[in-house]
Amino acid sequence: MAALCLTAPAIARWSPPPSPRRWQHPLCQDCARRRRGLARRRASGDDGPEEAEAPPVRTLLVDNYDSYTYNLFQELSVVNGVPPVVVRNDEWAWGDVYYWVYKKRAFDNIVISPGPGSPACPGDIGLCLRIVSECGDIPILGVCLGHQALGLVHGAKIVHAPEAIHGRLSEIEHNGSYLFNHIPSGINSGFKVVRYHSLVIEATSLPEDLVSIAWCASPKMLSFVDSDQADNCPLLGSLNNFSITHPSEVTNNREVPITIHNPGKPDGYKIIMGIKHSSRPHYGVQFHPESIATRYGRHIFQNFKRITTEYGSPSSSFLERKAHSAGKLEKSHVP
C-alpha cells in the first residue's frame, strides 16, 4: 500500500497521519497478534485457515467547525479500523481534495460533519457543496449540516423546522434503506436518535434524484427564506451561481423504496431525517448518529462502511475514477 504523507493541519487533526512503515507493511505490526490468535485456535483444536481480515476503510472527515466532529472521529476510528483524516471546510482548496481523493486515492469515502449556520452560506459550509457536487463516485455521508448540503446541491429547499430542536430524542421511521440495515423502525421500535437543528430539508421540494429514507412527523413548516432571519444569509435556500453536474454512473445495488404512510399527517408535514441519492453513493442524516444517546448509531456507521466496500474495492485497488469537472481543476499547494 502506498505511503500517505499529508501535511498536518494546524488545528483540525487529532491524530498524526499513518507512518510510512505502517502503510508500506500493514501486516507487520499485526504479526504478534496473529501468532497469538493462531496459538489460541490450535489450543482449542481449530486447525483451519485464519479468516481473511477486512481491510481498513480510510475516511476524509470534513469538519464544519463543530464540536460533534470529535465524536464522529472516535466512531469512525473504531468502525473503520484506522482514524479518519480531519480537515476543516476552509482548510483545503478543491485542488487538494482532488489530489488526495482521485490522484493519490488516499480515501475510500467522505463524511461531512454537522456545523452551525446554513448550507447555503459560504462561510458556514466552505468546500462541502463542491465536494458533494464533484465527487459523484465517492461514497459520502452527510450529518446534520452535511445532510442539508446534500439536499441543497441537488435542488431541495432548506426551510425552518417547526421548532428549534436542541438535544431532543426522537423516534425515527425508515424505509429499509441499506444505511438502516438491521435497524428497527417506527414508534416503540427502540430506534431513538438525538437531534440538534433548526433547519430541515422541505419534504415536498425533494427532486427526483433524492429519495427520502427516514423521517418523523411534524406540524407545518415555516420557510426560512420567508422569515426575518433570511436577511442574514441571502443565498439560503438557493444555489445562485453554483454549478451542479450529474453523474453518468448508476450503482448496481439500489434499494427499492418502501412507502410508509402516517395516516395522521400528510406527507408534506413529515420532517425528513434521512435521504439518499438515486444513483450516487451519497447519504444524509439530519440527526446525530455519533451521539452516545442515539440508538444504533454505530450500526449506521458500520452500514456506511459496508456501502463503501460494496460500492468499490478499497482505495488502493479502486478502478479508474474521474471527477466530474476534472478539466476545471484548480492549482493546489499540494505537490
C-alpha positions as a Markdown table, in Angstrom:
| # | Residue | x | y | z |
|---|---|---|---|---|
| 1 | Met | 0.0 | 0.0 | 0.0 |
| 2 | Ala | 1.4 | 3.4 | -1.0 |
| 3 | Ala | 2.6 | 5.8 | 1.7 |
| 4 | Leu | 0.3 | 8.6 | 2.7 |
| 5 | Cys | 2.1 | 11.7 | 3.6 |
| 6 | Leu | -0.3 | 14.5 | 4.4 |
| 7 | Thr | 0.6 | 17.9 | 5.7 |
| 8 | Ala | -0.8 | 18.0 | 9.2 |
| 9 | Pro | -3.4 | 20.8 | 9.6 |
| 10 | Ala | -2.7 | 23.3 | 12.4 |
| 11 | Ile | -5.8 | 22.7 | 14.3 |
| 12 | Ala | -8.2 | 20.1 | 12.8 |
| 13 | Arg | -6.2 | 16.9 | 13.0 |
| 14 | Trp | -6.5 | 14.8 | 16.2 |
| 15 | Ser | -4.2 | 12.0 | 15.2 |
| 16 | Pro | -1.0 | 12.0 | 13.2 |
| 17 | Pro | -1.0 | 10.6 | 9.7 |
| 18 | Pro | 0.0 | 6.9 | 9.4 |
| 19 | Ser | 3.7 | 6.3 | 9.4 |
| 20 | Pro | 5.2 | 5.2 | 6.1 |
| 21 | Arg | 6.2 | 1.9 | 7.7 |
| 22 | Arg | 2.6 | 1.2 | 8.5 |
| 23 | Trp | 1.4 | 1.9 | 5.0 |
| 24 | Gln | 4.2 | 0.0 | 3.3 |
| 25 | His | 3.9 | -3.0 | 5.5 |
| 26 | Pro | 0.4 | -3.1 | 7.0 |
| 27 | Leu | 0.7 | -6.7 | 8.2 |
| 28 | Cys | 4.0 | -6.4 | 10.1 |
| 29 | Gln | 2.5 | -4.7 | 13.1 |
| 30 | Asp | -0.2 | -7.4 | 13.4 |
| 31 | Cys | 2.2 | -10.4 | 13.3 |
| 32 | Ala | 2.3 | -10.8 | 17.1 |
| 33 | Arg | -1.4 | -10.5 | 17.4 |
| 34 | Arg | -2.0 | -13.1 | 14.6 |
| 35 | Arg | 0.5 | -15.5 | 16.2 |
| 36 | Arg | -1.3 | -15.3 | 19.5 |
| 37 | Gly | -4.6 | -15.8 | 17.7 |
| 38 | Leu | -3.2 | -18.9 | 15.8 |
| 39 | Ala | -1.9 | -20.3 | 19.1 |
| 40 | Arg | -5.3 | -19.9 | 20.7 |
| 41 | Arg | -7.1 | -21.6 | 17.8 |
| 42 | Arg | -4.7 | -24.5 | 17.8 |
| 43 | Ala | -5.0 | -24.9 | 21.5 |
| 44 | Ser | -8.8 | -25.2 | 21.0 |
| 45 | Gly | -8.4 | -27.8 | 18.3 |
| 46 | Asp | -9.2 | -25.4 | 15.4 |
| 47 | Asp | -6.5 | -26.0 | 12.7 |
| 48 | Gly | -8.4 | -24.3 | 9.9 |
| 49 | Pro | -7.1 | -21.4 | 8.0 |
| 50 | Glu | -7.3 | -17.9 | 9.5 |
| 51 | Glu | -10.3 | -15.9 | 8.3 |
| 52 | Ala | -9.3 | -13.0 | 6.0 |
| 53 | Glu | -9.3 | -9.7 | 7.8 |
| 54 | Ala | -11.3 | -6.9 | 6.1 |
| 55 | Pro | -9.0 | -4.0 | 5.0 |
| 56 | Pro | -9.4 | -0.7 | 6.9 |
| 57 | Val | -11.6 | 2.0 | 5.3 |
| 58 | Arg | -10.0 | 5.4 | 5.1 |
| 59 | Thr | -12.3 | 8.4 | 5.6 |
| 60 | Leu | -11.8 | 12.1 | 4.8 |
| 61 | Leu | -13.8 | 13.8 | 7.6 |
| 62 | Val | -14.7 | 17.4 | 6.7 |
| 63 | Asp | -15.1 | 19.5 | 9.9 |
| 64 | Asn | -17.7 | 22.3 | 9.7 |
| 65 | Tyr | -16.3 | 23.8 | 12.9 |
| 66 | Asp | -18.5 | 21.7 | 15.1 |
| 67 | Ser | -17.7 | 20.0 | 18.5 |
| 68 | Tyr | -19.6 | 16.9 | 17.4 |
| 69 | Thr | -16.8 | 16.3 | 14.8 |
| 70 | Tyr | -14.7 | 14.8 | 17.6 |
| 71 | Asn | -17.4 | 12.3 | 18.3 |
| 72 | Leu | -17.5 | 11.4 | 14.6 |
| 73 | Phe | -13.8 | 11.0 | 14.7 |
| 74 | Gln | -14.0 | 8.5 | 17.5 |
| 75 | Glu | -16.8 | 6.4 | 16.0 |
| 76 | Leu | -15.1 | 6.3 | 12.6 |
| 77 | Ser | -11.8 | 5.3 | 14.1 |
| 78 | Val | -13.5 | 2.3 | 15.8 |
| 79 | Val | -15.6 | 1.2 | 12.8 |
| 80 | Asn | -13.1 | 1.8 | 10.0 |
| 81 | Gly | -10.1 | 0.3 | 11.8 |
| 82 | Val | -8.0 | 3.5 | 11.2 |
| 83 | Pro | -8.6 | 7.1 | 12.3 |
| 84 | Pro | -10.1 | 9.4 | 9.6 |
| 85 | Val | -8.1 | 12.4 | 8.4 |
| 86 | Val | -9.8 | 15.6 | 9.5 |
| 87 | Val | -9.7 | 18.8 | 7.6 |
| 88 | Arg | -11.8 | 21.9 | 8.2 |
| 89 | Asn | -14.2 | 23.1 | 5.5 |
| 90 | Asp | -11.9 | 26.1 | 4.5 |
| 91 | Glu | -8.6 | 24.3 | 5.0 |
| 92 | Trp | -8.2 | 22.7 | 1.6 |
| 93 | Ala | -8.9 | 24.0 | -1.8 |
| 94 | Trp | -10.7 | 21.8 | -4.3 |
| 95 | Gly | -7.3 | 21.0 | -5.8 |
| 96 | Asp | -6.3 | 19.4 | -2.5 |
| 97 | Val | -9.4 | 17.3 | -2.4 |
| 98 | Tyr | -8.9 | 16.2 | -6.0 |
| 99 | Tyr | -5.3 | 15.4 | -5.4 |
| 100 | Trp | -5.8 | 13.2 | -2.4 |
| 101 | Val | -9.1 | 11.6 | -3.4 |
| 102 | Tyr | -8.5 | 11.0 | -7.1 |
| 103 | Lys | -4.8 | 11.2 | -7.8 |
| 104 | Lys | -3.5 | 9.6 | -4.6 |
| 105 | Arg | -6.7 | 7.6 | -3.9 |
| 106 | Ala | -6.0 | 8.1 | -0.3 |
| 107 | Phe | -9.6 | 7.9 | 0.8 |
| 108 | Asp | -12.4 | 5.4 | 0.4 |
| 109 | Asn | -15.2 | 7.7 | 1.5 |
| 110 | Ile | -16.0 | 11.2 | 2.8 |
| 111 | Val | -18.0 | 12.2 | 5.8 |
| 112 | Ile | -19.3 | 15.8 | 6.1 |
| 113 | Ser | -19.8 | 16.9 | 9.7 |
| 114 | Pro | -22.5 | 18.9 | 11.5 |
| 115 | Gly | -22.0 | 22.5 | 12.0 |
| 116 | Pro | -23.6 | 25.9 | 12.8 |
| 117 | Gly | -25.4 | 28.0 | 10.2 |
| 118 | Ser | -26.8 | 27.2 | 6.8 |
| 119 | Pro | -25.6 | 25.0 | 3.9 |
| 120 | Ala | -26.2 | 28.0 | 1.6 |
| 121 | Cys | -23.9 | 30.4 | 3.4 |
| 122 | Pro | -20.4 | 30.0 | 2.0 |
| 123 | Gly | -18.8 | 31.0 | 5.3 |
| 124 | Asp | -20.7 | 28.1 | 7.1 |
| 125 | Ile | -20.3 | 25.3 | 4.5 |
| 126 | Gly | -16.9 | 26.1 | 2.9 |
| 127 | Leu | -15.9 | 23.5 | 0.3 |
| 128 | Cys | -18.6 | 21.0 | 1.2 |
| 129 | Leu | -21.1 | 21.9 | -1.6 |
| 130 | Arg | -18.4 | 21.4 | -4.2 |
| 131 | Ile | -17.3 | 18.1 | -2.7 |
| 132 | Val | -20.9 | 16.8 | -2.9 |
| 133 | Ser | -21.3 | 18.0 | -6.4 |
| 134 | Glu | -18.0 | 16.9 | -7.8 |
| 135 | Cys | -17.3 | 13.6 | -6.0 |
| 136 | Gly | -20.3 | 11.7 | -7.5 |
| 137 | Asp | -18.5 | 8.4 | -7.5 |
| 138 | Ile | -17.2 | 8.6 | -3.9 |
| 139 | Pro | -19.4 | 7.3 | -1.0 |
| 140 | Ile | -20.4 | 10.4 | 1.1 |
| 141 | Leu | -22.3 | 10.6 | 4.3 |
| 142 | Gly | -23.6 | 14.0 | 5.4 |
| 143 | Val | -24.5 | 14.5 | 9.0 |
| 144 | Cys | -26.9 | 17.3 | 10.0 |
| 145 | Leu | -25.4 | 20.3 | 8.1 |
| 146 | Gly | -23.8 | 17.9 | 5.7 |
| 147 | His | -27.2 | 16.3 | 5.2 |
| 148 | Gln | -28.7 | 19.6 | 4.4 |
| 149 | Ala | -25.8 | 20.4 | 2.0 |
| 150 | Leu | -26.6 | 17.2 | 0.1 |
| 151 | Gly | -30.2 | 18.3 | -0.3 |
| 152 | Leu | -29.3 | 21.8 | -1.4 |
| 153 | Val | -26.8 | 20.7 | -4.0 |
| 154 | His | -29.5 | 18.7 | -5.8 |
| 155 | Gly | -32.2 | 21.3 | -5.7 |
| 156 | Ala | -34.2 | 20.7 | -2.4 |
| 157 | Lys | -35.3 | 23.7 | -0.3 |
| 158 | Ile | -33.9 | 24.3 | 3.1 |
| 159 | Val | -36.6 | 25.6 | 5.5 |
| 160 | His | -37.1 | 26.4 | 9.1 |
| 161 | Ala | -38.2 | 23.4 | 11.2 |
| 162 | Pro | -41.5 | 23.9 | 13.1 |
| 163 | Glu | -39.3 | 24.5 | 16.2 |
| 164 | Ala | -35.6 | 24.6 | 17.0 |
| 165 | Ile | -34.5 | 21.2 | 18.4 |
| 166 | His | -31.7 | 21.1 | 20.9 |
| 167 | Gly | -30.8 | 17.7 | 22.3 |
| 168 | Arg | -34.2 | 16.0 | 21.8 |
| 169 | Leu | -34.6 | 12.3 | 21.4 |
| 170 | Ser | -37.0 | 11.3 | 18.6 |
| 171 | Glu | -38.2 | 8.0 | 17.3 |
| 172 | Ile | -37.4 | 7.5 | 13.6 |
| 173 | Glu | -39.2 | 5.7 | 10.8 |
| 174 | His | -37.2 | 4.5 | 7.8 |
| 175 | Asn | -37.9 | 2.6 | 4.6 |
| 176 | Gly | -35.4 | -0.2 | 4.9 |
| 177 | Ser | -32.6 | 1.5 | 3.0 |
| 178 | Tyr | -29.2 | -0.1 | 3.3 |
| 179 | Leu | -28.0 | 2.7 | 5.6 |
| 180 | Phe | -30.5 | 1.4 | 8.2 |
| 181 | Asn | -30.0 | -2.3 | 7.5 |
| 182 | His | -30.9 | -4.4 | 10.6 |
| 183 | Ile | -32.2 | -1.3 | 12.5 |
| 184 | Pro | -35.8 | -1.3 | 13.7 |
| 185 | Ser | -38.2 | 1.4 | 12.5 |
| 186 | Gly | -41.2 | 3.3 | 13.9 |
| 187 | Ile | -42.9 | 4.1 | 17.1 |
| 188 | Asn | -41.8 | 1.9 | 20.1 |
| 189 | Ser | -39.2 | 0.2 | 17.9 |
| 190 | Gly | -36.3 | 1.4 | 20.1 |
| 191 | Phe | -34.7 | 3.4 | 17.3 |
| 192 | Lys | -34.3 | 6.8 | 19.0 |
| 193 | Val | -31.9 | 9.5 | 17.8 |
| 194 | Val | -30.5 | 12.8 | 19.1 |
| 195 | Arg | -31.5 | 15.9 | 17.2 |
| 196 | Tyr | -29.9 | 19.3 | 17.2 |
| 197 | His | -31.1 | 21.5 | 14.4 |
| 198 | Ser | -33.4 | 24.4 | 13.4 |
| 199 | Leu | -33.3 | 23.9 | 9.6 |
| 200 | Val | -34.6 | 20.9 | 7.6 |
| 201 | Ile | -35.0 | 19.7 | 4.0 |
| 202 | Glu | -38.5 | 20.5 | 2.9 |
| 203 | Ala | -40.2 | 17.2 | 2.1 |
| 204 | Thr | -42.3 | 18.5 | -0.8 |
| 205 | Ser | -39.2 | 20.0 | -2.5 |
| 206 | Leu | -37.2 | 16.8 | -3.0 |
| 207 | Pro | -36.1 | 16.4 | -6.6 |
| 208 | Glu | -36.3 | 13.1 | -8.4 |
| 209 | Asp | -32.6 | 12.5 | -7.7 |
| 210 | Leu | -33.2 | 12.4 | -4.0 |
| 211 | Val | -35.1 | 9.7 | -2.0 |
| 212 | Ser | -36.4 | 10.2 | 1.5 |
| 213 | Ile | -35.3 | 7.2 | 3.5 |
| 214 | Ala | -36.1 | 8.3 | 7.1 |
| 215 | Trp | -38.4 | 10.8 | 8.8 |
| 216 | Cys | -40.5 | 11.8 | 11.8 |
| 217 | Ala | -43.9 | 13.5 | 11.8 |
| 218 | Ser | -44.0 | 17.3 | 12.2 |
| 219 | Pro | -46.5 | 20.2 | 12.1 |
| 220 | Lys | -46.4 | 22.7 | 9.2 |
| 221 | Met | -43.0 | 24.2 | 8.4 |
| 222 | Leu | -42.1 | 27.9 | 8.0 |
| 223 | Ser | -39.8 | 28.5 | 5.1 |
| 224 | Phe | -36.5 | 30.0 | 6.2 |
| 225 | Val | -36.5 | 32.3 | 3.2 |
| 226 | Asp | -39.8 | 33.8 | 4.3 |
| 227 | Ser | -38.5 | 34.6 | 7.8 |
| 228 | Asp | -36.7 | 37.7 | 9.0 |
| 229 | Gln | -33.6 | 35.6 | 9.6 |
| 230 | Ala | -33.2 | 35.1 | 5.8 |
| 231 | Asp | -31.5 | 38.6 | 5.7 |
| 232 | Asn | -28.5 | 37.1 | 7.5 |
| 233 | Cys | -27.8 | 34.9 | 4.5 |
| 234 | Pro | -29.1 | 36.0 | 1.1 |
| 235 | Leu | -28.1 | 32.7 | -0.5 |
| 236 | Leu | -30.1 | 30.5 | 1.9 |
| 237 | Gly | -32.4 | 28.1 | 0.1 |
| 238 | Ser | -30.9 | 28.8 | -3.4 |
| 239 | Leu | -28.0 | 27.8 | -5.4 |
| 240 | Asn | -27.3 | 31.1 | -7.2 |
| 241 | Asn | -24.0 | 31.0 | -9.2 |
| 242 | Phe | -23.5 | 27.3 | -8.2 |
| 243 | Ser | -23.0 | 24.8 | -11.0 |
| 244 | Ile | -24.0 | 21.2 | -10.5 |
| 245 | Thr | -23.0 | 18.3 | -12.6 |
| 246 | His | -24.8 | 14.9 | -12.5 |
| 247 | Pro | -23.1 | 11.6 | -12.7 |
| 248 | Ser | -23.4 | 9.2 | -15.6 |
| 249 | Glu | -22.7 | 6.2 | -13.4 |
| 250 | Val | -25.5 | 4.3 | -11.8 |
| 251 | Thr | -25.0 | 2.0 | -8.8 |
| 252 | Asn | -25.9 | -1.6 | -9.3 |
| 253 | Asn | -27.5 | -2.2 | -5.9 |
| 254 | Arg | -30.3 | 0.3 | -5.4 |
| 255 | Glu | -32.7 | -0.1 | -2.5 |
| 256 | Val | -36.4 | -0.3 | -3.5 |
| 257 | Pro | -38.2 | 2.5 | -1.6 |
| 258 | Ile | -40.9 | 1.2 | 0.8 |
| 259 | Thr | -43.7 | 3.7 | 1.2 |
| 260 | Ile | -44.8 | 4.0 | 4.8 |
| 261 | His | -47.7 | 6.3 | 5.4 |
| 262 | Asn | -48.6 | 8.1 | 8.6 |
| 263 | Pro | -52.4 | 8.4 | 8.4 |
| 264 | Gly | -52.4 | 11.3 | 10.9 |
| 265 | Lys | -50.2 | 13.7 | 8.9 |
| 266 | Pro | -50.0 | 14.4 | 5.1 |
| 267 | Asp | -46.6 | 13.6 | 3.6 |
| 268 | Gly | -45.6 | 17.2 | 3.3 |
| 269 | Tyr | -45.7 | 17.6 | 7.1 |
| 270 | Lys | -43.1 | 14.9 | 7.7 |
| 271 | Ile | -39.7 | 16.1 | 8.8 |
| 272 | Ile | -37.1 | 14.3 | 6.7 |
| 273 | Met | -34.4 | 12.6 | 8.8 |
| 274 | Gly | -32.6 | 10.8 | 6.1 |
| 275 | Ile | -32.0 | 10.9 | 2.3 |
| 276 | Lys | -30.1 | 9.1 | -0.4 |
| 277 | His | -29.2 | 9.9 | -3.9 |
| 278 | Ser | -30.9 | 7.7 | -6.5 |
| 279 | Ser | -27.7 | 7.0 | -8.5 |
| 280 | Arg | -24.8 | 8.2 | -6.4 |
| 281 | Pro | -23.5 | 6.5 | -3.2 |
| 282 | His | -24.5 | 9.6 | -1.2 |
| 283 | Tyr | -26.5 | 9.5 | 2.0 |
| 284 | Gly | -27.5 | 12.1 | 4.6 |
| 285 | Val | -29.0 | 12.0 | 8.1 |
| 286 | Gln | -30.5 | 15.0 | 9.9 |
| 287 | Phe | -29.9 | 13.5 | 13.3 |
| 288 | His | -26.6 | 12.7 | 15.1 |
| 289 | Pro | -25.6 | 9.0 | 14.9 |
| 290 | Glu | -22.3 | 9.9 | 16.6 |
| 291 | Ser | -24.1 | 10.9 | 19.8 |
| 292 | Ile | -23.9 | 8.5 | 22.7 |
| 293 | Ala | -27.7 | 8.8 | 23.2 |
| 294 | Thr | -28.5 | 7.7 | 19.7 |
| 295 | Arg | -29.5 | 4.1 | 19.5 |
| 296 | Tyr | -27.9 | 2.0 | 16.7 |
| 297 | Gly | -25.6 | 5.0 | 15.9 |
| 298 | Arg | -22.5 | 2.8 | 15.4 |
| 299 | His | -24.6 | 0.4 | 13.3 |
| 300 | Ile | -25.3 | 3.2 | 10.9 |
| 301 | Phe | -21.5 | 3.8 | 10.5 |
| 302 | Gln | -21.0 | 0.1 | 10.0 |
| 303 | Asn | -23.6 | 0.1 | 7.3 |
| 304 | Phe | -21.9 | 3.1 | 5.6 |
| 305 | Lys | -18.6 | 1.2 | 5.8 |
| 306 | Arg | -20.3 | -1.8 | 4.0 |
| 307 | Ile | -21.8 | 0.6 | 1.5 |
| 308 | Thr | -18.3 | 1.9 | 0.8 |
| 309 | Thr | -16.7 | -1.6 | 0.4 |
| 310 | Glu | -19.5 | -3.0 | -1.7 |
| 311 | Tyr | -19.6 | 0.1 | -4.0 |
| 312 | Gly | -16.0 | -0.4 | -4.9 |
| 313 | Ser | -12.8 | -2.2 | -3.7 |
| 314 | Pro | -10.6 | -0.4 | -1.2 |
| 315 | Ser | -8.9 | 2.8 | -2.3 |
| 316 | Ser | -5.6 | 1.1 | -3.1 |
| 317 | Ser | -7.2 | -1.0 | -5.8 |
| 318 | Phe | -10.0 | 1.3 | -7.0 |
| 319 | Leu | -10.6 | 1.3 | -10.7 |
| 320 | Glu | -10.0 | 4.5 | -12.7 |
| 321 | Arg | -12.2 | 7.3 | -11.3 |
| 322 | Lys | -12.9 | 10.7 | -12.7 |
| 323 | Ala | -14.1 | 13.9 | -11.1 |
| 324 | His | -17.0 | 15.5 | -13.0 |
| 325 | Ser | -15.1 | 18.7 | -13.6 |
| 326 | Ala | -11.5 | 17.5 | -13.7 |
| 327 | Gly | -10.8 | 19.9 | -16.5 |
| 328 | Lys | -11.5 | 22.8 | -14.2 |
| 329 | Leu | -9.1 | 21.6 | -11.5 |
| 330 | Glu | -7.7 | 24.5 | -9.5 |
| 331 | Lys | -4.0 | 24.8 | -8.9 |
| 332 | Ser | -3.2 | 23.3 | -5.5 |
| 333 | His | -0.5 | 24.0 | -3.0 |
| 334 | Val | -0.2 | 20.2 | -2.6 |
| 335 | Pro | 2.8 | 19.0 | -4.7 |
